[in-house]
Amino acid sequence: MSLFNKNHHKLIFFIFLVLFSNNTSAVGYSKSQLQQLAINYLAQNLKELTNGTRELSALPIDPRISDKNCETELLINSVNVQRSNRQSTIQIKCLDEKKWNLYVQVKIMELAPIVVVNQNLSKGEIITNEHLITKQTQKHLIRTQYLNKAQMYTLLGSRSKRNIRSGSAITYKQVCMVCKGDRVTIFASYRGLSIKTAGIALQDGIIGQNISVKNSKSGKKLHARVIGVDQVKVSI
């Protein structure tokens, strides 16, 4: 083999190395992949919740925007443009020769459980475990009077003061363990002795609440704590 042929083969080999060793193949990203990248970024950068759960979802990307390719690592950051604390704008950048950037809107939904009834309740109906469930609800829709899972047990044995539709959040204003006008048993204890007498409730109340009652025998008005269905206790 001539010297020319040897050098010729070496030159071809050198060109091959230059062309293919420096070529970085572009990575393709579909719109759904870009949306997921934005969601993942935001999930990693939001503060952890002390209670409840959080759901993130990306809003649709303009259908006129095509899928993207990039030869370098994507840069992702949060933009200060926020319509509210329930939505964030995430910027995705590619810095290769065909530079591009894309904005993805991510919806932030924070949820917490509230107590709801899972069947229609009629006025005066006694509430049991079978009537109640918890439902994940957006935090900004939760009113202060709504009850959480830890408070569910306080409703058991109470009565509905009105008709309540299935799926509705239930509040203390809608129920009473002792209802105004009910005949109640008044308990008292004194020096180890237990006393009970009949009375009439002058106010609605649930377990733990203090209400006014009237002793049926003496007609005396008393302040008593609700301890159960149609049961109150007075301190002597």
GIRA-V377238 format. One record per residue. N is the residue number from 0. RES is the residue in one small letter. PHI is phi in whole degrees, 0 to 359 (none if undefined). OMEGA is omega in radians with two decimals (* if undefined). Layout:
n=N res=RES phi=PHI omega=OMEGA
n=N res=RES phi=PHI omega=OMEGA
//
This chain:
n=0 res=m phi=none omega=-3.09
n=1 res=s phi=286 omega=3.11
n=2 res=l phi=298 omega=3.13
n=3 res=f phi=298 omega=-3.13
n=4 res=n phi=295 omega=3.13
n=5 res=k phi=297 omega=-3.13
n=6 res=n phi=294 omega=3.14
n=7 res=h phi=297 omega=3.12
n=8 res=h phi=294 omega=3.11
n=9 res=k phi=295 omega=-3.14
n=10 res=l phi=295 omega=3.11
n=11 res=i phi=298 omega=3.14
n=12 res=f phi=298 omega=3.14
n=13 res=f phi=294 omega=3.11
n=14 res=i phi=298 omega=3.12
n=15 res=f phi=301 omega=3.14
n=16 res=l phi=296 omega=-3.12
n=17 res=v phi=296 omega=-3.08
n=18 res=l phi=294 omega=-2.99
n=19 res=f phi=263 omega=3.12
n=20 res=s phi=283 omega=-3.12
n=21 res=n phi=266 omega=-3.10
n=22 res=n phi=273 omega=3.10
n=23 res=t phi=254 omega=-3.11
n=24 res=s phi=291 omega=-3.13
n=25 res=a phi=285 omega=3.08
n=26 res=v phi=263 omega=3.14
n=27 res=g phi=267 omega=3.14
n=28 res=y phi=230 omega=3.05
n=29 res=s phi=281 omega=3.14
n=30 res=k phi=297 omega=3.13
n=31 res=s phi=293 omega=3.09
n=32 res=q phi=292 omega=3.12
n=33 res=l phi=294 omega=3.08
n=34 res=q phi=298 omega=-3.13
n=35 res=q phi=293 omega=3.07
n=36 res=l phi=299 omega=3.13
n=37 res=a phi=295 omega=3.13
n=38 res=i phi=297 omega=-3.13
n=39 res=n phi=299 omega=3.14
n=40 res=y phi=298 omega=-3.10
n=41 res=l phi=294 omega=3.14
n=42 res=a phi=300 omega=-3.11
n=43 res=q phi=282 omega=-3.04
n=44 res=n phi=249 omega=3.06
n=45 res=l phi=276 omega=3.10
n=46 res=k phi=293 omega=3.11
n=47 res=e phi=292 omega=3.12
n=48 res=l phi=281 omega=3.07
n=49 res=t phi=279 omega=3.06
n=50 res=n phi=206 omega=-3.13
n=51 res=g phi=80 omega=-3.12
n=52 res=t phi=229 omega=-3.12
n=53 res=r phi=227 omega=3.06
n=54 res=e phi=236 omega=3.13
n=55 res=l phi=244 omega=3.09
n=56 res=s phi=214 omega=-3.13
n=57 res=a phi=272 omega=3.05
n=58 res=l phi=286 omega=-3.09
n=59 res=p phi=302 omega=3.04
n=60 res=i phi=276 omega=-3.14
n=61 res=d phi=313 omega=-3.09
n=62 res=p phi=298 omega=3.11
n=63 res=r phi=285 omega=3.13
n=64 res=i phi=276 omega=-3.12
n=65 res=s phi=276 omega=3.04
n=66 res=d phi=300 omega=-3.02
n=67 res=k phi=246 omega=3.01
n=68 res=n phi=236 omega=3.10
n=69 res=c phi=208 omega=3.14
n=70 res=e phi=269 omega=-3.14
n=71 res=t phi=240 omega=3.12
n=72 res=e phi=291 omega=-3.13
n=73 res=l phi=289 omega=3.04
n=74 res=l phi=255 omega=-3.09
n=75 res=i phi=233 omega=3.09
n=76 res=n phi=207 omega=-3.14
n=77 res=s phi=269 omega=3.13
n=78 res=v phi=267 omega=-3.10
n=79 res=n phi=286 omega=-3.14
n=80 res=v phi=280 omega=3.13
n=81 res=q phi=233 omega=3.10
n=82 res=r phi=288 omega=3.12
n=83 res=s phi=196 omega=3.09
n=84 res=n phi=284 omega=3.10
n=85 res=r phi=254 omega=3.10
n=86 res=q phi=208 omega=-3.12
n=87 res=s phi=229 omega=3.12
n=88 res=t phi=259 omega=-3.14
n=89 res=i phi=249 omega=3.13
n=90 res=q phi=258 omega=3.08
n=91 res=i phi=242 omega=-3.06
n=92 res=k phi=239 omega=2.95
n=93 res=c phi=240 omega=-3.05
n=94 res=l phi=248 omega=3.05
n=95 res=d phi=278 omega=-3.07
n=96 res=e phi=298 omega=3.13
n=97 res=k phi=260 omega=-3.02
n=98 res=k phi=313 omega=3.04
n=99 res=w phi=209 omega=3.03
n=100 res=n phi=218 omega=-3.02
n=101 res=l phi=219 omega=3.12
n=102 res=y phi=249 omega=3.14
n=103 res=v phi=240 omega=3.09
n=104 res=q phi=272 omega=-3.14
n=105 res=v phi=245 omega=-3.14
n=106 res=k phi=274 omega=-3.12
n=107 res=i phi=251 omega=-3.14
n=108 res=m phi=239 omega=3.11
n=109 res=e phi=260 omega=-3.02
n=110 res=l phi=239 omega=3.05
n=111 res=a phi=215 omega=-3.10
n=112 res=p phi=279 omega=2.99
n=113 res=i phi=233 omega=-3.11
n=114 res=v phi=273 omega=3.08
n=115 res=v phi=230 omega=3.06
n=116 res=v phi=269 omega=-3.08
n=117 res=n phi=257 omega=3.06
n=118 res=q phi=202 omega=-3.13
n=119 res=n phi=296 omega=3.09
n=120 res=l phi=248 omega=3.10
n=121 res=s phi=266 omega=3.10
n=122 res=k phi=303 omega=3.13
n=123 res=g phi=88 omega=-3.11
n=124 res=e phi=285 omega=3.13
n=125 res=i phi=281 omega=-3.06
n=126 res=i phi=269 omega=3.11
n=127 res=t phi=237 omega=3.10
n=128 res=n phi=304 omega=-3.07
n=129 res=e phi=293 omega=-3.11
n=130 res=h phi=272 omega=-2.93
n=131 res=l phi=240 omega=2.99
n=132 res=i phi=217 omega=3.01
n=133 res=t phi=253 omega=-3.10
n=134 res=k phi=227 omega=3.09
n=135 res=q phi=290 omega=-3.06
n=136 res=t phi=227 omega=3.11
n=137 res=q phi=299 omega=-3.03
n=138 res=k phi=301 omega=-3.09
n=139 res=h phi=289 omega=3.10
n=140 res=l phi=262 omega=-3.08
n=141 res=i phi=276 omega=3.10
n=142 res=r phi=271 omega=-3.06
n=143 res=t phi=297 omega=-3.09
n=144 res=q phi=279 omega=3.13
n=145 res=y phi=290 omega=-3.07
n=146 res=l phi=259 omega=3.10
n=147 res=n phi=262 omega=-3.05
n=148 res=k phi=300 omega=-3.12
n=149 res=a phi=294 omega=-3.12
n=150 res=q phi=266 omega=-3.06
n=151 res=m phi=302 omega=-3.05
n=152 res=y phi=298 omega=-3.10
n=153 res=t phi=292 omega=-3.14
n=154 res=l phi=274 omega=-3.03
n=155 res=l phi=296 omega=-3.13
n=156 res=g phi=90 omega=3.10
n=157 res=s phi=283 omega=-3.13
n=158 res=r phi=240 omega=3.11
n=159 res=s phi=287 omega=3.14
n=160 res=k phi=273 omega=-3.13
n=161 res=r phi=205 omega=3.03
n=162 res=n phi=288 omega=3.14
n=163 res=i phi=234 omega=-3.10
n=164 res=r phi=282 omega=3.08
n=165 res=s phi=302 omega=-3.14
n=166 res=g phi=92 omega=-3.13
n=167 res=s phi=278 omega=3.00
n=168 res=a phi=292 omega=-3.12
n=169 res=i phi=250 omega=-3.12
n=170 res=t phi=232 omega=3.13
n=171 res=y phi=297 omega=-3.13
n=172 res=k phi=293 omega=-3.09
n=173 res=q phi=267 omega=-3.07
n=174 res=v phi=226 omega=3.00
n=175 res=c phi=210 omega=3.02
n=176 res=m phi=281 omega=2.97
n=177 res=v phi=234 omega=-3.12
n=178 res=c phi=255 omega=-3.13
n=179 res=k phi=306 omega=-3.14
n=180 res=g phi=93 omega=3.13
n=181 res=d phi=291 omega=2.94
n=182 res=r phi=281 omega=-3.10
n=183 res=v phi=234 omega=3.00
n=184 res=t phi=261 omega=-3.14
n=185 res=i phi=260 omega=3.12
n=186 res=f phi=254 omega=3.05
n=187 res=a phi=210 omega=3.08
n=188 res=s phi=227 omega=-3.11
n=189 res=y phi=213 omega=3.10
n=190 res=r phi=52 omega=3.09
n=191 res=g phi=85 omega=3.13
n=192 res=l phi=264 omega=3.10
n=193 res=s phi=255 omega=-3.12
n=194 res=i phi=235 omega=3.03
n=195 res=k phi=219 omega=-3.14
n=196 res=t phi=210 omega=-3.11
n=197 res=a phi=267 omega=3.12
n=198 res=g phi=204 omega=3.10
n=199 res=i phi=236 omega=3.11
n=200 res=a phi=285 omega=3.11
n=201 res=l phi=261 omega=-3.14
n=202 res=q phi=214 omega=2.98
n=203 res=d phi=283 omega=3.07
n=204 res=g phi=197 omega=3.02
n=205 res=i phi=242 omega=-3.06
n=206 res=i phi=307 omega=3.10
n=207 res=g phi=93 omega=-3.13
n=208 res=q phi=275 omega=3.05
n=209 res=n phi=264 omega=3.14
n=210 res=i phi=227 omega=3.07
n=211 res=s phi=267 omega=3.07
n=212 res=v phi=227 omega=3.11
n=213 res=k phi=241 omega=3.07
n=214 res=n phi=292 omega=-3.07
n=215 res=s phi=296 omega=-3.10
n=216 res=k phi=279 omega=-3.06
n=217 res=s phi=268 omega=-3.08
n=218 res=g phi=76 omega=-3.10
n=219 res=k phi=284 omega=3.10
n=220 res=k phi=274 omega=-3.09
n=221 res=l phi=233 omega=2.99
n=222 res=h phi=257 omega=-3.04
n=223 res=a phi=225 omega=3.11
n=224 res=r phi=259 omega=3.13
n=225 res=v phi=287 omega=-3.12
n=226 res=i phi=241 omega=-3.14
n=227 res=g phi=179 omega=3.13
n=228 res=v phi=295 omega=3.13
n=229 res=d phi=57 omega=3.13
n=230 res=q phi=226 omega=3.09
n=231 res=v phi=225 omega=3.13
n=232 res=k phi=226 omega=3.11
n=233 res=v phi=250 omega=3.10
n=234 res=s phi=261 omega=3.13
n=235 res=i phi=250 omega=*
//
